[in-house]
Amino acid sequence: FQVLPRVLGQGGKPNAFAFKVARLLGQHVGEEQLRRRARLIQDLMQTVGPLAGVAATAVGSIYAGLKGLLG
């Protein structure tokens, strides 16, 4: 768990997973465009990950509350 934030938080170059996703999205682009796309994907992963966790927690709380009220 301590390795993941360091890998995602690298400043200059995107991580390997972001490069793989960028290659899957567009294989016939130049190296610089691929790097920019991978950087964008990495930034989105850093933003969407915590938001998904918050959303899942909220949905779980709502479900538990409704289940408690309705039986």
C-alpha angles and dihedrals in degrees: 000000000000093000096056099065091047092051093047093043097058110135109211112028129035120246124260095258091055090050091052092051091046091052091050091052096050123003099175102062132104124269094254093050090048090052092049091048092049090050090052091049091050092050090050091050090053091051101038096045097066092038090055090051092051091047092049091050092050092049090049092050092049091049093049091048094050092045090052092050098043097038 
